[in-house]
Amino acid sequence: MQEENSYILLLLSRLRELREKSGITPSDLEEKLILGPGWISHFENGEGIPSLDLLLAILYYLKGNINDLVTGVPLITTSPKIERQINAEQDGEDLIIKFKYSQYDAIYKLLHANRADFENVIKLLRDKLARLSHEGKGNIEAIKTADFYKKFLKVNNFN
């Protein structure tokens, strides 16, 4: 198991320790947080990771804080992998891109591409989207896929 996953599992197990120390059952905590049955065990077993706001709410009801959660947990010694909505993995000479699109998972194969190519495109998109949003300050407008694609190609001299 990678170090960052072990770290997260350790933090989640500390959450269980804090809950048990407070004398609150998983079902009592789920009731207070208006969560369905099994959610607290789901987190404590490392099967899912609570959002930051949910984590803070859990700590609130346990009468704890972030320090209680991390005390005694060793520092990470490698850079953790960041969970992203879009990911790429190498497949031989090609790159497989995966991301959520609306309700569906999209998977694309980019031929003869590598992670560096992917990261450059993502950074370029990030920067261009930021520039487009700054140019239209106060203009709340949804950018349609085709419109964005045309603007992106034009701005980057691909067309």
SEGUFI-400404 format. One record per residue: x, y, z of N, C-alpha, C in turn; residue in three letters. Coordinates in steps of 0.02 Angstrom, whole numbers, plus 32768, in hexadecimal, padded with zeros to 4 digits. Each point is the difference from the previous one (the first is absolute). Layout:
# residues N
XYZXYZXYZALA ...
# end
This chain:
# residues 159
802A7FC580007FD6803B8000802C803E8000MET 7FEC80327FD88029803C7FFC7FFB80278042GLN 80348026800D8005802380407FC58030800CGLU 7FEA80257FCB7FCA802F800B7FBF7FDC8011GLU 7FF47FC57FE37FC57FDA801180047FE78048ASN 803B7FEB801680097FEA80457FF3803A802FSER 8016803B7FED7FF6803C80297FB6800F8007TYR 7FDC7FFE7FCA7FB8800E80027FDC7FCB802AILE 80137FC17FF67FE17FCA8028800E800A804BLEU 803C8016800F8012800D80467FD68039801DLEU 7FF780357FD97FD6803880177FB77FE9800ALEU 7FE77FD77FD27FBC7FE980077FF87FD0803BLEU 80347FD9800F7FFC7FD4803B8002802B8040SER 802580387FFD8001802E80397FBA801E800BARG 7FDC800A7FCA7FBC801880057FD57FCE8028LEU 800A7FC07FF27FDC7FCB802580138003804BARG 80418007800D8018800480467FDF803A8024GLU 7FFE803A7FDF7FE1803B801F7FB67FF4800DLEU 7FDE7FE07FD07FB97FF280097FF57FD0803CARG 80287FCA80017FF97FD08036801080208044GLU 8033802A800280138023803E7FC8802D8018LYS 7FDB801D7FD17FC9802D80127FC27FDA8016SER 7FFF7FBE7FF47FC67FD880147FC580047FD1GLY 800B801B7FC47FCA80077FCF80037FC57FCFILE 7FC77FE27FF37FFE7FC87FD17FFD801C7FB9THR 80137FD77FCE7FFB80177FBB7FB880157FEEPRO 7FCF7FDA80177FBB80127FEF7FEA80428021SER 8017800C803E7FF180408021801E803B7FD8ASP 803D7FF77FE9802280357FDA7FDD800A7FBDLEU 7FED7FCA7FE07FDC80057FC07FBD80248009GLU 7FDF7FF380387FC180218010800B804C8008GLU 803380148025800E8047800B801280237FBFLYS 80247FDD7FD48018801E7FC27FCF7FF67FC6LEU 7FC87FDD800E7FCE7FF17FCD80217FD97FC6ILE 80257FCD8012801F7FD37FCF7FDB7FBE8000LEU 80037FDD7FC97FE17FBE7FFC80287FCE8029GLY 7FE17FC7800D80227FCC8027803F7FE77FDDPRO 80357FF88027803D7FE47FE6803480327FE9GLY 7FED80407FFC803080317FE6803D8008802DTRP 7FF6800380418038800B802E80307FC47FFCILE 7FE57FC38001802B7FC57FF9802380007FBCSER 7FDE80177FCD801C80057FBD8040802C8002HIS 7FFC80388022803B802C800680357FE1802DPHE 7FEB7FE8803A80307FE6803080267FC37FE5GLU 7FE17FDA7FD480217FC67FE2802A80117FC2ASN 800280407FEE802880167FC87FE07FF07FBDGLY 7FBF7FF37FFF7FDD7FF07FC17FEB80407FDCGLU 8005803780227FF080427FE380208035802BGLY 8005803C7FE58020803780247FCC80378007ILE 7FF38016803D7FCF80368009801A80427FE4PRO 7FD280297FE8801480437FEA80198027803DSER 802380367FF4801B802780377FC9801B802DLEU 7FC980187FE37FCB801A802A7FE07FC9802AASP 7FF97FC47FE47FE57FC8802680307FEA8037LEU 80417FFF7FF080327FEF80327FFD8030803BLEU 7FFB80407FF17FFC803380367FC07FF88028LEU 7FC97FEF7FDF7FC07FF4802480067FC3802DALA 80207FCB7FE7800A7FC4802980298012803EILE 803780247FF6802A801580397FD9802B8031LEU 7FD5802B7FE77FD7802B802B7FD57FD5802ETYR 7FDD7FCF7FE37FD47FD6802980287FD2802ETYR 803E7FF27FEF802A7FD8802D8023802C8034LEU 7FF280417FFC80208032802C804C7FFC7FF9LYS 80157FF97FC180487FFD7FF1801380357FCDGLY 803E7FFF7FED8018802F7FCE80367FDF7FD5ASN 801980247FD080327FE57FD2803E7FE78025ILE 801580258034803A7FE980277FF67FBB801EASN 7FC37FF380197FF07FBE801B80087FCA7FCBASP 7FEF80127FC280027FD07FC980477FEF7FEBLEU 802C8032800080447FF67FE580367FF48034VAL 7FF08009804080327FF6803480197FB77FFFTHR 80427FF97FFC801E7FBE7FFF80037FDF7FBCGLY 7FE580217FCD80037FE57FBC804180187FE1VAL 80297FD27FE5804080157FE47FF7802B7FC1PRO 803280297FF37FFE802B7FC580087FD67FC0LEU 7FE280187FCB80097FE07FBE804680107FE8ILE 80227FCE7FE58045800B7FE8800580027FB4THR 7FC87FF47FDD7FFF80077FB77FC5802D7FEETHR 8003801C7FC57FCA802B7FE97FC17FD77FF4SER 7FC8801180207FC47FD97FF87FE0800B7FBBPRO 7FDE7FCD7FE87FDB80047FC17FC08028800ELYS 7FF1802F7FD67FC5802980087FC77FE27FD7ILE 7FC87FF580217FC67FE57FDD7FE480367FD3GLU 7FF97FF17FC17FE880317FCF7FC37FE67FDDARG 7FDB802D7FE27FC57FEC7FD980147FE77FBBGLN 803D800E7FEC80197FE87FC080447FE0800CILE 80097FC47FE5803D7FDB800C801A7FE37FBFASN 80407FF37FFE801F7FE27FC5802D7FC78017ALA 80007FCB7FD9802F7FC9800E801D7FE77FBEGLU 803F7FF2800380247FEA7FC47FEA7FBA7FEDGLN 7FF77FF47FBF7FEF7FBF7FE6802D7FF47FC3ASP 803D7FE7800F80317FF87FCA801580457FE7GLY 7FF9800B7FBE801180417FE37FC680328003GLU 7FC67FE980177FC4802A80027FF080148047ASP 7FD1802F80067FEB801880417FB47FF88006LEU 7FEA7FE380367FB87FF9800C7FEB80388030ILE 7FD080297FE97FE6803880277FBB7FEC801AILE 7FF5800980417FC07FEF801F7FE6803D8026LYS 7FC080107FF67FE1803680267FB57FF87FFFPHE 7FE0802180307FB77FFF80027FE780367FD1LYS 7FCE7FEF7FDA7FDF80307FD47FB57FF8800DTYR 7FE2803180217FBB7FFD80147FF77FC4802DSER 7FD47FD27FEE7FF37FC5802A802C7FC57FECGLN 802A80087FCF80247FC87FE3804B8005800ATYR 80217FC77FFE80497FFF8001801780007FB8ASP 802B802F7FF0801B80037FBC80477FE38000ALA 800F7FDB7FCC80427FE27FF98017800D7FB8ILE 803A80207FFA801C800E7FBE80477FE57FFCTYR 80127FE97FC580447FE87FF5802280337FD3LYS 8036801D80198028802E7FD8803C7FD97FE5LEU 80047FFC7FBF80357FDA7FE0804280248004LEU 80357FDC800D8044801A80038006803C802EHIS 7FE47FFA803C800380368031801B7FE58042ALA 8019802E802880197FEB80427FE580308036ASN 80107FF2803F7FE680288037801880497FFBARG 803C800B7FE9801980457FF97FD580267FCEALA 7FEE7FE07FC87FD480207FCF7FBD80128021ASP 7FE57FD080247FC0800980228003803A8031PHE 80348001802A800680358031800880447FE0GLU 802380037FC7800780407FDD7FBD80187FE5ASN 7FD77FD27FE57FBE80137FE77FD48018803AVAL 80017FDC80387FD78013803A80158045801AILE 8041800D80048017804180177FEC80377FCFLYS 80047FF17FBF7FEC80307FCD7FB6800F8005LEU 7FD77FCC80097FB8800A80087FF1802A803ELEU 80217FEF80387FF68025803E800F804A7FF6ARG 803A800E7FE2801480457FF57FD280257FD1ASP 7FEB7FDF7FCA7FD480207FCF7FBA800B801ELYS 7FE77FD180267FBF800980208003803A8032LEU 80368004802580088037802F800180437FDBALA 802380027FC88003803E7FD87FBC80117FE4ARG 7FDC7FCE7FE77FBD800D7FE47FD1801A8036LEU 80057FE4803D7FD380178035801380468017SER 804180137FFE8014804480137FEA80327FCBHIS 80047FEC7FC07FEC802E7FCB7FB680118004GLU 7FD77FD080187FB9800B80047FE9800D8047GLY 8026802780267FEF800E80467FB880188005LYS 7FDC7FE280307FBB8013800A7FD07FE17FCEGLY 801A7FE27FCC7FD77FE17FCD7FF97FB68011ASN 7FC97FEE801E7FF57FBA80137FE07FDE7FC5ILE 80297FDB7FDB7FE97FE07FC3801D7FBA7FFDGLU 7FD77FD07FF180187FBB7FF980257FFB7FBEALA 803B7FE3800280267FF67FC37FEC7FBC7FE4ILE 7FE180007FC77FEC7FC17FE1803E7FDE7FE3LYS 7FFD7FBF7FFF80397FD87FEA801B80167FBDTHR 7FD580067FCE801680137FBD801F80467FFFALA 7FE0802F8023801A80448003804580028021ASP 80067FDC803980407FFE802380357FE17FD3PHE 7FF07FCA7FDF802F7FDD7FD48019802F7FCATYR 7FD380257FE08014802F7FCC802E8037801CLYS 7FEC801C803A80298034801E80447FE58015LYS 80017FC5801C803F7FE18015802E7FF67FC5PHE 7FE77FE67FCA80297FF47FC4801880427FE3LEU 7FD580337FFF801380417FE480368022802BLYS 7FF680018041802F8020802D80457FDF7FFDVAL 80017FC07FF680407FDB8000801C7FF37FBAASN 7FE380237FCF80187FFA7FBB80007FB97FE5ASN 7FCF7FD980157FF97FBC7FE67FD580007FC2PHE 7FDD80377FF37FD480047FC6801980337FCFASN 
# end
